[in-house]
């Protein structure tokens, strides 16, 4: 079985630098992901609010139409 050879110091330095870079970028990546998630949640909440307003408007129109119809029919 062959004995392992010594690794060049430049290789060790480059791997260490790459690993350090990944560890250094991790908090920024996590915050970026968090901001995207929050932005998406806010957008969905706004879309749901618009949808609820539209559905309420349909209900209000139907109630108004029914009320006016009853008012006009009561005078006969």
C-alpha positions, 0 to 999 in steps of 0.5 A: 500500500502506497504512503500518502504524499504531502499536500502542497500548501497552496492547495490547502490554502485554496481549499481553506479560502473556499470553505471560509468564503462559503461560511462567510456568505451563509448569513447573507444568503439566509437573510436574502432568502428570508427577505424573499419569503417575507416579500412573497408573503406580503404580496400574497396577503395583498392579493388575498385582500384584493380578492376579499374586497372583490367578493364583498363587492359582489355581495354588496351589489346583490344585497343592494339590488335585492333591497331596491327590488323589494322597495319598488315591489312594496309600493304596488 
